Amino acid sequence: MTPVHRLGRALAFPDPEDSEPDGLLAVGGDLEPERLLLAYSLGIFPWYGEGLPILWHSPDPRTVLPLDALHVSRSLRKVLRRGDYEVRLDTAFARVIERCASISRPEGEGTWITAEMRDAYERLHALGYAHSAEAWADGRLVGGLYGVSLGNVFFGESMFADRPDASKVAFVTLARQLQAWAFDWIDCQVHTEHLARFGARSWPRRRFLAALGRALARPTRVGRWHLDLAEDRP
């Protein structure tokens, strides 16, 4: 078994291929913007809970949603056509990440978004690298998701919904906008049945890293995002 690497003050990571079978690669370091951006560029992300040191992961296989494979169910297409929710980008990032952190989930997901993590991603948002997609109804934020973007890839982190299908509408709208901006895929990190229903699939880490290298050769869309596609697609 490959030993888990302990990070020091140097801005560096071990080779992602050195991860343990469960994807754990390294321990320690910090969540400063420079380290986070380097991690994502190498296919590495932080994932840990309260009371634990920072844990860095690079799972194999990696769950990815190619945007040309996006599947929208018939029932969700009806919700989109009805216009139950208004979708906005980057208007309530802090509230989205706060709701993702606090929502109660049977699987235990969400508890890993510590106060330290929230602060770190809010800094990335202020720098124009982290983004939120939000579903609004009657002037209230009722669902959404957030993640990080580098090159032409979006690294999804977490989502929440306070009303039926709210996060799904935000996710599909964001996916369609990314496709319009010539993004090729969304990094979903690990498999869930929820993501699989949208068309997400598993890639060997080696394939993921090769595709990531190509994606990073494209310019990064830094700054606040706005929707600029037609909202009447079926």
PyRosetta script that sets phi, psi and omega in degrees:
from pyrosetta import init, pose_from_sequence

init()
pose = pose_from_sequence("MTPVHRLGRALAFPDPEDSEPDGLLAVGGDLEPERLLLAYSLGIFPWYGEGLPILWHSPDPRTVLPLDALHVSRSLRKVLRRGDYEVRLDTAFARVIERCASISRPEGEGTWITAEMRDAYERLHALGYAHSAEAWADGRLVGGLYGVSLGNVFFGESMFADRPDASKVAFVTLARQLQAWAFDWIDCQVHTEHLARFGARSWPRRRFLAALGRALARPTRVGRWHLDLAEDRP")
pose.set_psi(1, 133.6)
pose.set_omega(1, 179.1)
pose.set_phi(2, -72.6)
pose.set_psi(2, 129.2)
pose.set_omega(2, 178.8)
pose.set_phi(3, -66.0)
pose.set_psi(3, 146.3)
pose.set_omega(3, 176.9)
pose.set_phi(4, -73.0)
pose.set_psi(4, 134.1)
pose.set_omega(4, -178.1)
pose.set_phi(5, -79.6)
pose.set_psi(5, 140.4)
pose.set_omega(5, 174.3)
pose.set_phi(6, -102.2)
pose.set_psi(6, 122.5)
pose.set_omega(6, -178.4)
pose.set_phi(7, -81.0)
pose.set_psi(7, 143.8)
pose.set_omega(7, 174.1)
pose.set_phi(8, -106.9)
pose.set_psi(8, -150.4)
pose.set_omega(8, -178.0)
pose.set_phi(9, -81.8)
pose.set_psi(9, -18.7)
pose.set_omega(9, -179.6)
pose.set_phi(10, -65.1)
pose.set_psi(10, 141.6)
pose.set_omega(10, -179.7)
pose.set_phi(11, -83.9)
pose.set_psi(11, 83.3)
pose.set_omega(11, -175.4)
pose.set_phi(12, -159.4)
pose.set_psi(12, 154.6)
pose.set_omega(12, 175.9)
pose.set_phi(13, -129.9)
pose.set_psi(13, 153.2)
pose.set_omega(13, 172.1)
pose.set_phi(14, -71.1)
pose.set_psi(14, 169.5)
pose.set_omega(14, 177.2)
pose.set_phi(15, -60.8)
pose.set_psi(15, 126.9)
pose.set_omega(15, 178.9)
pose.set_phi(16, -54.9)
pose.set_psi(16, -27.3)
pose.set_omega(16, 179.8)
pose.set_phi(17, -68.4)
pose.set_psi(17, -8.9)
pose.set_omega(17, 178.3)
pose.set_phi(18, -88.3)
pose.set_psi(18, 6.9)
pose.set_omega(18, -179.0)
pose.set_phi(19, -63.3)
pose.set_psi(19, 154.4)
pose.set_omega(19, 172.0)
pose.set_phi(20, -69.2)
pose.set_psi(20, 166.9)
pose.set_omega(20, -179.6)
pose.set_phi(21, -55.3)
pose.set_psi(21, -30.5)
pose.set_omega(21, 179.2)
pose.set_phi(22, -85.0)
pose.set_psi(22, 1.5)
pose.set_omega(22, 177.5)
pose.set_phi(23, 99.6)
pose.set_psi(23, -12.0)
pose.set_omega(23, -179.6)
pose.set_phi(24, -67.4)
pose.set_psi(24, 128.8)
pose.set_omega(24, -175.4)
pose.set_phi(25, -114.9)
pose.set_psi(25, -44.8)
pose.set_omega(25, -171.9)
pose.set_phi(26, -151.6)
pose.set_psi(26, 163.0)
pose.set_omega(26, -179.1)
pose.set_phi(27, -130.9)
pose.set_psi(27, 140.9)
pose.set_omega(27, 172.3)
pose.set_phi(28, 98.9)
pose.set_psi(28, -155.3)
pose.set_omega(28, -175.8)
pose.set_phi(29, 79.8)
pose.set_psi(29, -148.2)
pose.set_omega(29, -178.1)
pose.set_phi(30, -148.0)
pose.set_psi(30, 178.6)
pose.set_omega(30, 179.9)
pose.set_phi(31, -114.8)
pose.set_psi(31, 32.3)
pose.set_omega(31, 175.5)
pose.set_phi(32, -66.3)
pose.set_psi(32, 151.2)
pose.set_omega(32, -176.4)
pose.set_phi(33, -52.6)
pose.set_psi(33, -40.9)
pose.set_omega(33, -177.5)
pose.set_phi(34, -62.8)
pose.set_psi(34, -40.2)
pose.set_omega(34, -179.8)
pose.set_phi(35, -72.3)
pose.set_psi(35, -40.6)
pose.set_omega(35, 178.7)
pose.set_phi(36, -61.8)
pose.set_psi(36, -45.5)
pose.set_omega(36, -179.1)
pose.set_phi(37, -65.0)
pose.set_psi(37, -38.5)
pose.set_omega(37, 176.1)
pose.set_phi(38, -63.2)
pose.set_psi(38, -43.2)
pose.set_omega(38, -179.6)
pose.set_phi(39, -58.7)
pose.set_psi(39, -50.5)
pose.set_omega(39, -179.0)
pose.set_phi(40, -61.7)
pose.set_psi(40, -36.4)
pose.set_omega(40, 179.9)
pose.set_phi(41, -66.5)
pose.set_psi(41, -18.9)
pose.set_omega(41, 179.3)
pose.set_phi(42, -102.9)
pose.set_psi(42, 5.1)
pose.set_omega(42, -179.5)
pose.set_phi(43, 78.7)
pose.set_psi(43, 28.5)
pose.set_omega(43, -177.2)
pose.set_phi(44, -120.1)
pose.set_psi(44, 143.9)
pose.set_omega(44, 177.3)
pose.set_phi(45, -142.9)
pose.set_psi(45, 153.5)
pose.set_omega(45, 178.3)
pose.set_phi(46, -84.4)
pose.set_psi(46, 143.0)
pose.set_omega(46, 180.0)
pose.set_phi(47, -159.5)
pose.set_psi(47, 107.9)
pose.set_omega(47, -177.4)
pose.set_phi(48, -160.4)
pose.set_psi(48, 172.7)
pose.set_omega(48, -177.5)
pose.set_phi(49, -116.0)
pose.set_psi(49, 174.6)
pose.set_omega(49, 178.4)
pose.set_phi(50, -56.6)
pose.set_psi(50, 138.8)
pose.set_omega(50, 176.6)
pose.set_phi(51, 83.7)
pose.set_psi(51, -3.3)
pose.set_omega(51, 179.1)
pose.set_phi(52, -106.2)
pose.set_psi(52, 156.1)
pose.set_omega(52, 170.9)
pose.set_phi(53, -68.2)
pose.set_psi(53, 165.5)
pose.set_omega(53, 178.0)
pose.set_phi(54, -64.6)
pose.set_psi(54, 127.1)
pose.set_omega(54, 179.4)
pose.set_phi(55, -113.4)
pose.set_psi(55, 131.2)
pose.set_omega(55, -176.8)
pose.set_phi(56, -111.5)
pose.set_psi(56, 135.1)
pose.set_omega(56, -172.2)
pose.set_phi(57, -126.9)
pose.set_psi(57, 150.0)
pose.set_omega(57, 170.4)
pose.set_phi(58, -147.1)
pose.set_psi(58, 84.0)
pose.set_omega(58, -171.6)
pose.set_phi(59, -71.2)
pose.set_psi(59, 155.4)
pose.set_omega(59, 175.8)
pose.set_phi(60, -137.8)
pose.set_psi(60, 113.8)
pose.set_omega(60, 7.2)
pose.set_phi(61, -79.0)
pose.set_psi(61, 174.7)
pose.set_omega(61, -179.3)
pose.set_phi(62, -114.8)
pose.set_psi(62, 136.0)
pose.set_omega(62, 179.1)
pose.set_phi(63, -89.0)
pose.set_psi(63, 126.7)
pose.set_omega(63, -173.4)
pose.set_phi(64, -135.0)
pose.set_psi(64, 143.1)
pose.set_omega(64, 173.6)
pose.set_phi(65, -112.5)
pose.set_psi(65, 102.0)
pose.set_omega(65, 171.6)
pose.set_phi(66, -65.3)
pose.set_psi(66, 129.6)
pose.set_omega(66, -172.9)
pose.set_phi(67, -66.9)
pose.set_psi(67, -26.0)
pose.set_omega(67, 177.1)
pose.set_phi(68, -77.4)
pose.set_psi(68, -3.5)
pose.set_omega(68, 177.0)
pose.set_phi(69, -108.5)
pose.set_psi(69, 8.3)
pose.set_omega(69, -178.7)
pose.set_phi(70, -57.0)
pose.set_psi(70, 126.0)
pose.set_omega(70, 178.5)
pose.set_phi(71, -111.0)
pose.set_psi(71, 126.0)
pose.set_omega(71, 177.3)
pose.set_phi(72, -117.0)
pose.set_psi(72, 118.8)
pose.set_omega(72, -176.8)
pose.set_phi(73, -63.6)
pose.set_psi(73, 160.3)
pose.set_omega(73, 179.8)
pose.set_phi(74, -60.3)
pose.set_psi(74, -42.1)
pose.set_omega(74, -178.5)
pose.set_phi(75, -66.0)
pose.set_psi(75, -37.5)
pose.set_omega(75, 179.3)
pose.set_phi(76, -71.8)
pose.set_psi(76, -34.3)
pose.set_omega(76, 175.7)
pose.set_phi(77, -60.9)
pose.set_psi(77, -35.9)
pose.set_omega(77, 177.5)
pose.set_phi(78, -65.1)
pose.set_psi(78, -41.8)
pose.set_omega(78, 178.7)
pose.set_phi(79, -62.4)
pose.set_psi(79, -43.2)
pose.set_omega(79, 178.7)
pose.set_phi(80, -62.2)
pose.set_psi(80, -41.9)
pose.set_omega(80, -179.5)
pose.set_phi(81, -66.4)
pose.set_psi(81, -36.6)
pose.set_omega(81, -178.6)
pose.set_phi(82, -68.4)
pose.set_psi(82, -22.9)
pose.set_omega(82, -179.1)
pose.set_phi(83, 69.5)
pose.set_psi(83, 38.5)
pose.set_omega(83, -179.7)
pose.set_phi(84, -61.6)
pose.set_psi(84, -29.2)
pose.set_omega(84, -175.8)
pose.set_phi(85, -128.1)
pose.set_psi(85, 143.8)
pose.set_omega(85, 170.0)
pose.set_phi(86, -93.1)
pose.set_psi(86, 129.4)
pose.set_omega(86, 179.8)
pose.set_phi(87, -103.5)
pose.set_psi(87, 132.3)
pose.set_omega(87, 176.5)
pose.set_phi(88, -128.0)
pose.set_psi(88, 158.0)
pose.set_omega(88, 175.6)
pose.set_phi(89, -115.7)
pose.set_psi(89, 134.8)
pose.set_omega(89, 169.3)
pose.set_phi(90, 58.2)
pose.set_psi(90, 34.8)
pose.set_omega(90, 175.1)
pose.set_phi(91, -106.1)
pose.set_psi(91, -12.2)
pose.set_omega(91, -177.5)
pose.set_phi(92, -151.1)
pose.set_psi(92, 49.2)
pose.set_omega(92, -174.2)
pose.set_phi(93, -58.3)
pose.set_psi(93, -48.5)
pose.set_omega(93, -176.8)
pose.set_phi(94, -60.7)
pose.set_psi(94, -38.4)
pose.set_omega(94, 179.8)
pose.set_phi(95, -69.8)
pose.set_psi(95, -36.2)
pose.set_omega(95, 178.0)
pose.set_phi(96, -63.5)
pose.set_psi(96, -49.2)
pose.set_omega(96, -177.7)
pose.set_phi(97, -67.4)
pose.set_psi(97, -32.8)
pose.set_omega(97, 176.6)
pose.set_phi(98, -64.6)
pose.set_psi(98, -42.0)
pose.set_omega(98, 179.3)
pose.set_phi(99, -69.6)
pose.set_psi(99, -38.1)
pose.set_omega(99, 176.7)
pose.set_phi(100, -61.5)
pose.set_psi(100, -35.0)
pose.set_omega(100, -178.2)
pose.set_phi(101, -75.7)
pose.set_psi(101, -30.6)
pose.set_omega(101, -170.7)
pose.set_phi(102, -99.3)
pose.set_psi(102, -15.7)
pose.set_omega(102, -174.5)
pose.set_phi(103, -66.6)
pose.set_psi(103, 141.5)
pose.set_omega(103, 179.2)
pose.set_phi(104, -85.3)
pose.set_psi(104, 126.0)
pose.set_omega(104, -178.4)
pose.set_phi(105, -129.3)
pose.set_psi(105, 133.6)
pose.set_omega(105, -177.8)
pose.set_phi(106, -57.9)
pose.set_psi(106, -32.7)
pose.set_omega(106, -177.0)
pose.set_phi(107, -77.3)
pose.set_psi(107, -6.5)
pose.set_omega(107, -177.8)
pose.set_phi(108, 84.6)
pose.set_psi(108, 2.4)
pose.set_omega(108, 179.8)
pose.set_phi(109, -69.9)
pose.set_psi(109, 152.4)
pose.set_omega(109, 177.1)
pose.set_phi(110, 104.7)
pose.set_psi(110, -29.4)
pose.set_omega(110, -178.1)
pose.set_phi(111, -66.6)
pose.set_psi(111, -17.6)
pose.set_omega(111, -179.3)
pose.set_phi(112, -77.4)
pose.set_psi(112, -9.9)
pose.set_omega(112, 179.8)
pose.set_phi(113, -85.8)
pose.set_psi(113, 83.7)
pose.set_omega(113, -178.0)
pose.set_phi(114, -75.6)
pose.set_psi(114, 170.1)
pose.set_omega(114, 176.6)
pose.set_phi(115, -59.8)
pose.set_psi(115, -37.0)
pose.set_omega(115, 177.5)
pose.set_phi(116, -62.6)
pose.set_psi(116, -40.6)
pose.set_omega(116, 178.4)
pose.set_phi(117, -67.0)
pose.set_psi(117, -43.3)
pose.set_omega(117, 180.0)
pose.set_phi(118, -59.3)
pose.set_psi(118, -45.8)
pose.set_omega(118, 179.2)
pose.set_phi(119, -60.7)
pose.set_psi(119, -41.3)
pose.set_omega(119, -177.1)
pose.set_phi(120, -64.4)
pose.set_psi(120, -44.7)
pose.set_omega(120, -177.6)
pose.set_phi(121, -75.1)
pose.set_psi(121, -27.5)
pose.set_omega(121, 173.9)
pose.set_phi(122, -67.0)
pose.set_psi(122, -33.8)
pose.set_omega(122, 174.9)
pose.set_phi(123, -66.1)
pose.set_psi(123, -41.6)
pose.set_omega(123, 177.2)
pose.set_phi(124, -62.7)
pose.set_psi(124, -37.3)
pose.set_omega(124, 177.7)
pose.set_phi(125, -64.3)
pose.set_psi(125, -43.4)
pose.set_omega(125, 179.4)
pose.set_phi(126, -61.5)
pose.set_psi(126, -29.6)
pose.set_omega(126, 178.0)
pose.set_phi(127, -84.1)
pose.set_psi(127, -7.5)
pose.set_omega(127, 176.1)
pose.set_phi(128, 92.6)
pose.set_psi(128, 15.2)
pose.set_omega(128, -178.6)
pose.set_phi(129, -108.1)
pose.set_psi(129, -19.5)
pose.set_omega(129, 178.4)
pose.set_phi(130, -110.6)
pose.set_psi(130, 142.8)
pose.set_omega(130, -170.7)
pose.set_phi(131, -140.1)
pose.set_psi(131, 155.7)
pose.set_omega(131, 176.3)
pose.set_phi(132, -125.3)
pose.set_psi(132, 146.7)
pose.set_omega(132, 169.6)
pose.set_phi(133, -116.7)
pose.set_psi(133, 128.4)
pose.set_omega(133, -169.1)
pose.set_phi(134, -126.0)
pose.set_psi(134, 139.7)
pose.set_omega(134, 173.2)
pose.set_phi(135, -105.5)
pose.set_psi(135, 127.6)
pose.set_omega(135, -177.7)
pose.set_phi(136, -119.8)
pose.set_psi(136, 145.9)
pose.set_omega(136, 174.6)
pose.set_phi(137, -146.8)
pose.set_psi(137, 130.5)
pose.set_omega(137, -179.9)
pose.set_phi(138, 53.5)
pose.set_psi(138, 37.1)
pose.set_omega(138, 177.5)
pose.set_phi(139, 77.8)
pose.set_psi(139, 8.3)
pose.set_omega(139, -177.9)
pose.set_phi(140, -116.5)
pose.set_psi(140, 143.1)
pose.set_omega(140, 173.1)
pose.set_phi(141, -76.1)
pose.set_psi(141, 118.8)
pose.set_omega(141, -174.1)
pose.set_phi(142, -122.9)
pose.set_psi(142, 0.4)
pose.set_omega(142, 178.3)
pose.set_phi(143, -179.1)
pose.set_psi(143, 163.8)
pose.set_omega(143, 177.3)
pose.set_phi(144, 165.0)
pose.set_psi(144, -176.3)
pose.set_omega(144, 179.8)
pose.set_phi(145, -153.0)
pose.set_psi(145, 165.3)
pose.set_omega(145, 176.2)
pose.set_phi(146, -142.8)
pose.set_psi(146, 162.7)
pose.set_omega(146, 178.6)
pose.set_phi(147, -173.9)
pose.set_psi(147, -170.5)
pose.set_omega(147, -175.9)
pose.set_phi(148, -121.3)
pose.set_psi(148, 145.4)
pose.set_omega(148, 179.1)
pose.set_phi(149, -126.0)
pose.set_psi(149, 131.6)
pose.set_omega(149, 172.1)
pose.set_phi(150, -139.0)
pose.set_psi(150, 141.1)
pose.set_omega(150, -176.8)
pose.set_phi(151, 56.7)
pose.set_psi(151, -133.2)
pose.set_omega(151, 176.0)
pose.set_phi(152, -115.0)
pose.set_psi(152, 42.6)
pose.set_omega(152, 173.7)
pose.set_phi(153, -127.3)
pose.set_psi(153, 142.7)
pose.set_omega(153, 175.2)
pose.set_phi(154, -110.7)
pose.set_psi(154, 124.9)
pose.set_omega(154, 179.3)
pose.set_phi(155, -96.9)
pose.set_psi(155, 101.4)
pose.set_omega(155, -179.2)
pose.set_phi(156, -70.9)
pose.set_psi(156, 141.0)
pose.set_omega(156, -178.7)
pose.set_phi(157, -113.3)
pose.set_psi(157, -58.7)
pose.set_omega(157, -176.7)
pose.set_phi(158, -159.1)
pose.set_psi(158, 161.2)
pose.set_omega(158, 177.8)
pose.set_phi(159, -143.1)
pose.set_psi(159, 163.5)
pose.set_omega(159, 176.4)
pose.set_phi(160, -145.9)
pose.set_psi(160, 159.9)
pose.set_omega(160, 175.8)
pose.set_phi(161, -146.3)
pose.set_psi(161, 127.7)
pose.set_omega(161, 173.6)
pose.set_phi(162, -100.4)
pose.set_psi(162, -10.7)
pose.set_omega(162, 175.7)
pose.set_phi(163, -134.0)
pose.set_psi(163, 156.2)
pose.set_omega(163, -176.9)
pose.set_phi(164, -56.1)
pose.set_psi(164, 131.3)
pose.set_omega(164, 173.5)
pose.set_phi(165, 69.2)
pose.set_psi(165, 4.3)
pose.set_omega(165, -175.6)
pose.set_phi(166, -63.3)
pose.set_psi(166, -47.2)
pose.set_omega(166, -179.5)
pose.set_phi(167, -69.1)
pose.set_psi(167, -31.9)
pose.set_omega(167, 178.7)
pose.set_phi(168, -65.4)
pose.set_psi(168, -41.8)
pose.set_omega(168, 178.5)
pose.set_phi(169, -63.7)
pose.set_psi(169, -43.2)
pose.set_omega(169, 178.0)
pose.set_phi(170, -62.6)
pose.set_psi(170, -41.6)
pose.set_omega(170, -178.0)
pose.set_phi(171, -65.7)
pose.set_psi(171, -47.6)
pose.set_omega(171, -179.1)
pose.set_phi(172, -64.5)
pose.set_psi(172, -42.0)
pose.set_omega(172, 178.8)
pose.set_phi(173, -62.6)
pose.set_psi(173, -42.5)
pose.set_omega(173, 177.2)
pose.set_phi(174, -63.4)
pose.set_psi(174, -44.5)
pose.set_omega(174, -179.5)
pose.set_phi(175, -59.1)
pose.set_psi(175, -42.4)
pose.set_omega(175, 179.4)
pose.set_phi(176, -67.1)
pose.set_psi(176, -37.0)
pose.set_omega(176, 177.8)
pose.set_phi(177, -67.0)
pose.set_psi(177, -42.3)
pose.set_omega(177, 178.0)
pose.set_phi(178, -60.2)
pose.set_psi(178, -41.1)
pose.set_omega(178, 178.4)
pose.set_phi(179, -63.3)
pose.set_psi(179, -39.3)
pose.set_omega(179, 177.8)
pose.set_phi(180, -64.9)
pose.set_psi(180, -26.8)
pose.set_omega(180, 177.3)
pose.set_phi(181, -89.1)
pose.set_psi(181, 10.3)
pose.set_omega(181, 177.5)
pose.set_phi(182, 71.5)
pose.set_psi(182, 26.1)
pose.set_omega(182, 167.4)
pose.set_phi(183, -74.9)
pose.set_psi(183, 149.5)
pose.set_omega(183, -177.7)
pose.set_phi(184, -101.3)
pose.set_psi(184, -34.4)
pose.set_omega(184, -175.7)
pose.set_phi(185, -158.1)
pose.set_psi(185, 163.8)
pose.set_omega(185, 175.7)
pose.set_phi(186, -113.5)
pose.set_psi(186, 132.1)
pose.set_omega(186, 173.5)
pose.set_phi(187, -81.2)
pose.set_psi(187, 118.3)
pose.set_omega(187, 179.9)
pose.set_phi(188, -102.6)
pose.set_psi(188, -0.4)
pose.set_omega(188, 174.8)
pose.set_phi(189, 70.8)
pose.set_psi(189, -77.4)
pose.set_omega(189, -175.8)
pose.set_phi(190, -126.5)
pose.set_psi(190, 157.2)
pose.set_omega(190, -174.4)
pose.set_phi(191, -70.2)
pose.set_psi(191, 135.7)
pose.set_omega(191, 164.4)
pose.set_phi(192, -139.2)
pose.set_psi(192, 152.2)
pose.set_omega(192, 178.1)
pose.set_phi(193, -63.4)
pose.set_psi(193, -33.5)
pose.set_omega(193, 178.5)
pose.set_phi(194, -58.1)
pose.set_psi(194, -47.2)
pose.set_omega(194, -179.7)
pose.set_phi(195, -71.9)
pose.set_psi(195, -34.9)
pose.set_omega(195, 179.0)
pose.set_phi(196, -60.7)
pose.set_psi(196, -35.0)
pose.set_omega(196, 179.2)
pose.set_phi(197, -66.2)
pose.set_psi(197, -22.2)
pose.set_omega(197, 175.6)
pose.set_phi(198, -84.7)
pose.set_psi(198, -7.4)
pose.set_omega(198, 179.5)
pose.set_phi(199, 110.2)
pose.set_psi(199, 6.5)
pose.set_omega(199, 179.3)
pose.set_phi(200, -66.5)
pose.set_psi(200, 148.0)
pose.set_omega(200, -178.3)
pose.set_phi(201, -142.1)
pose.set_psi(201, 167.9)
pose.set_omega(201, -178.3)
pose.set_phi(202, -95.4)
pose.set_psi(202, 133.2)
pose.set_omega(202, 173.5)
pose.set_phi(203, -116.2)
pose.set_psi(203, 139.6)
pose.set_omega(203, 169.3)
pose.set_phi(204, -57.3)
pose.set_psi(204, 146.0)
pose.set_omega(204, -176.7)
pose.set_phi(205, -55.7)
pose.set_psi(205, -37.7)
pose.set_omega(205, -178.6)
pose.set_phi(206, -61.7)
pose.set_psi(206, -41.9)
pose.set_omega(206, 177.3)
pose.set_phi(207, -65.5)
pose.set_psi(207, -42.5)
pose.set_omega(207, 179.3)
pose.set_phi(208, -58.6)
pose.set_psi(208, -47.1)
pose.set_omega(208, -177.7)
pose.set_phi(209, -65.4)
pose.set_psi(209, -36.2)
pose.set_omega(209, 177.1)
pose.set_phi(210, -65.6)
pose.set_psi(210, -43.5)
pose.set_omega(210, 178.8)
pose.set_phi(211, -66.1)
pose.set_psi(211, -36.3)
pose.set_omega(211, 178.3)
pose.set_phi(212, -63.4)
pose.set_psi(212, -41.9)
pose.set_omega(212, 178.1)
pose.set_phi(213, -58.4)
pose.set_psi(213, -41.1)
pose.set_omega(213, 178.4)
pose.set_phi(214, -67.7)
pose.set_psi(214, -39.3)
pose.set_omega(214, -179.0)
pose.set_phi(215, -64.7)
pose.set_psi(215, -36.4)
pose.set_omega(215, -177.8)
pose.set_phi(216, -74.0)
pose.set_psi(216, -12.9)
pose.set_omega(216, 175.7)
pose.set_phi(217, -74.5)
pose.set_psi(217, -13.8)
pose.set_omega(217, 177.6)
pose.set_phi(218, -87.7)
pose.set_psi(218, 154.2)
pose.set_omega(218, 179.7)
pose.set_phi(219, -66.9)
pose.set_psi(219, 147.9)
pose.set_omega(219, 177.9)
pose.set_phi(220, -87.3)
pose.set_psi(220, 135.1)
pose.set_omega(220, 177.9)
pose.set_phi(221, -84.7)
pose.set_psi(221, 86.2)
pose.set_omega(221, -175.4)
pose.set_phi(222, -88.0)
pose.set_psi(222, 143.8)
pose.set_omega(222, 178.2)
pose.set_phi(223, 112.4)
pose.set_psi(223, -177.3)
pose.set_omega(223, -179.0)
pose.set_phi(224, -70.4)
pose.set_psi(224, 135.8)
pose.set_omega(224, 179.5)
pose.set_phi(225, -94.8)
pose.set_psi(225, 150.2)
pose.set_omega(225, 175.7)
pose.set_phi(226, -137.0)
pose.set_psi(226, 144.9)
pose.set_omega(226, 174.0)
pose.set_phi(227, -69.4)
pose.set_psi(227, 134.5)
pose.set_omega(227, 176.0)
pose.set_phi(228, -137.0)
pose.set_psi(228, 27.8)
pose.set_omega(228, 175.8)
pose.set_phi(229, -115.2)
pose.set_psi(229, 162.0)
pose.set_omega(229, 177.7)
pose.set_phi(230, -67.5)
pose.set_psi(230, 139.9)
pose.set_omega(230, -175.5)
pose.set_phi(231, -95.9)
pose.set_psi(231, 8.7)
pose.set_omega(231, -172.9)
pose.set_phi(232, -105.5)
pose.set_psi(232, 21.5)
pose.set_omega(232, 179.6)
pose.set_phi(233, -72.7)
pose.set_psi(233, 145.2)
pose.set_omega(233, -178.7)
pose.set_phi(234, -72.9)
pose.dump_pdb("model.pdb")
